[in-house]
């Protein structure tokens, strides 16, 4: 896993697979949802090992431990 991957980003919300108990993809919550004619408003889907230039390190876990 890259240190700056979606899995480690504070804006990423994981979605578990319906057929397996593992991470397959998640939703990027960095910006507002995009509009899709079939689905309405949707968050962009990414894989745990994807990355982008808007990465922000996960800080919620560290703050919860204090």
Long-range contacts (C-beta under 8 A, 24 or more apart in sequence): 1-48, 1-49, 2-49, 2-51, 4-51, 4-55, 5-48, 5-49, 5-50, 5-51, 5-55, 6-46, 6-47, 6-48, 6-49, 6-50, 6-51, 6-52, 7-48, 7-49, 8-55, 8-57, 8-58, 9-55, 9-56, 9-57, 9-58, 10-56, 10-57, 10-58, 10-59, 10-60, 11-54, 11-56, 12-46, 13-43, 14-48, 15-45, 23-48, 28-52, 30-54, 30-56
